[in-house]
Amino acid sequence: MVEKPYPVITITDHDEPLEFVAHSPTLLHTLEAANIDVPYQCREGFCGACRAQLNEGKITYNQEPLAFVREGEILLCCSRPLSNIKITLL
C-alpha cells in the first residue's frame, strides 16, 4: 500500500511550500513550526485574528469558528487542509 503524502501548503510571498504533517492539530501550528509569523489570539476560532485568504484547495474545521469568516477566508487556528492549499496571510 502506498502511503498518501501529506497536504502541501503554499503561502503567497513565501519561497518554500510547507508540508502539513498528520500530528499537527491546525494550520496555525504548522506555520508556527516553520517560523512563519501569524497573528493570533485565541486558537479556538473566537477572535478571527488568524484570518487568511484560501486561494485554492479545501480545508475542514476542527470546530466551527464563532468568529465571522467571509467567503473565501479561513481561520488558521482551528482548521486543517483536506487537500493541497494555497493561502494568502492577511
C-alpha positions as CSV (number, residue, x, y, z in Angstrom):
1,M,0.0,0.0,0.0
2,V,1.3,3.4,-1.0
3,E,1.1,5.9,1.8
4,K,-0.8,9.1,0.9
5,P,1.5,12.2,1.0
6,Y,0.6,15.0,3.4
7,P,-1.1,18.1,2.0
8,V,1.2,20.9,0.9
9,I,0.6,24.5,2.0
10,T,1.7,27.2,-0.4
11,I,1.8,30.7,1.0
12,T,1.7,33.8,-1.1
13,D,5.0,35.7,-0.7
14,H,6.9,32.7,0.7
15,D,9.5,30.8,-1.2
16,E,9.1,27.3,0.1
17,P,5.9,25.3,0.3
18,L,5.2,23.6,3.6
19,E,4.1,20.0,4.3
20,F,1.2,19.7,6.7
21,V,2.0,16.7,8.9
22,A,-0.6,14.4,10.4
23,H,0.2,15.1,14.0
24,S,-0.2,18.9,13.6
25,P,-3.6,19.9,15.1
26,T,-4.1,23.0,12.9
27,L,-2.7,25.1,10.1
28,L,-1.6,27.6,12.7
29,H,0.6,25.0,14.4
30,T,2.2,24.0,11.2
31,L,3.0,27.7,10.2
32,E,4.5,28.4,13.7
33,A,6.7,25.2,13.5
34,A,8.1,26.7,10.2
35,N,8.8,30.0,12.0
36,I,6.2,31.9,9.9
37,D,4.8,34.8,11.9
38,V,1.0,34.6,12.0
39,P,-1.2,36.9,14.2
40,Y,-3.5,35.0,16.6
41,Q,-5.1,35.4,20.0
42,C,-7.3,32.5,20.8
43,R,-6.6,29.2,19.0
44,E,-10.3,28.4,19.4
45,G,-12.0,30.2,16.4
46,F,-13.4,33.0,18.6
47,C,-11.4,36.1,17.6
48,G,-10.6,35.9,13.9
49,A,-7.1,37.3,14.2
50,C,-5.5,34.4,12.3
51,R,-7.7,35.0,9.2
52,A,-6.2,34.0,5.8
53,Q,-7.4,34.0,2.2
54,L,-7.9,30.5,0.8
55,N,-6.9,30.8,-2.8
56,E,-7.0,27.1,-3.7
57,G,-7.8,23.8,-2.1
58,K,-10.1,22.6,0.7
59,I,-10.0,22.7,4.5
60,T,-12.0,21.4,7.3
61,Y,-12.6,23.0,10.7
62,N,-11.8,21.1,13.9
63,Q,-14.7,23.0,15.4
64,E,-17.0,25.5,13.7
65,P,-15.5,29.0,14.2
66,L,-17.5,31.5,16.2
67,A,-15.8,34.5,14.6
68,F,-17.3,35.8,11.4
69,V,-15.5,34.4,8.4
70,R,-16.0,35.9,4.9
71,E,-16.5,33.9,1.8
72,G,-13.0,32.7,0.7
73,E,-11.4,33.2,4.1
74,I,-10.4,30.7,6.7
75,L,-9.2,30.8,10.3
76,L,-5.8,29.1,10.7
77,C,-6.2,28.4,14.4
78,C,-9.0,25.8,14.0
79,S,-8.6,24.3,10.5
80,R,-6.7,21.6,8.7
81,P,-6.2,21.1,5.0
82,L,-8.1,18.3,3.1
83,S,-6.0,18.8,0.0
84,N,-3.0,20.9,-1.1
85,I,-3.9,24.5,-0.4
86,K,-2.7,28.0,-1.4
87,I,-3.3,30.8,1.1
88,T,-2.5,34.4,1.5
89,L,-1.8,35.6,5.0
90,L,-3.9,38.7,5.8
